[in-house]
Amino acid sequence: MGKRKNVDWKPLGEKEKRELAKWAAGYSKLARSNDSMRELGRDGLDAIFWYWTADALDPEGYVVRDAIKYNFSHLPHTAGARSQLELNQRDMPTQPSGWGRGLQHEHVIPKAALIRVIMANRLNADAIYELLSKFCCAAIVTPDEHKKLAKVSDDWMNLDPFDRYRGVKLYPPRKR
């Protein structure tokens, strides 16, 4: 399932993600400022994490926003999310745009936690790339499952990113 039916989406590659990391470094600098641009910097970082986990390349190599946001072939997902997708497909077989109903694209490590690390450590683009490559990932869950997930541990950088899922018996999210 993607934005367009029957498209062979390719997740963003190293080239695109390194470019996003450069943008994130710039947004981080803005977010640390004490002027009127501070919120724009934080919003920019937040958006970068969405691009990182939900965007993909189309067959011609162009980035498409939210192409794999609810794509079960590309993102890990829970059994509950799989059931919801199958229900949506049964109820709306000719409306792929509605197949995301009742699903949530959940950042495995919350975006706020990633922002805190980037801001506190004044990471450069290369360090941001490494951090996001390891910890900026998403899973597809239902809204009820999302509510069950515990807050991320303060020690999350030393743990498996999916520990919150294990704690409420939603792990392992799986790919089809």
Secondary structure, DSSP 4 states (H G I P E B T S, - for coil): --SSTT---EE--HHHHHHHHHHHHHHHHHHHSSSTTHHHHHHHHHHHHHHHHH-EE-TTS-EETTTTTT-TTTS-B-HHHHHHHHHHHHH-TT-GGGTTTT-EEEESS-HHHHHHHHHHHT--HHHHHHHHHHH--EEEE-HHHHHHPPPPPTTGGGS-TTHHHHHTT-PPPB--
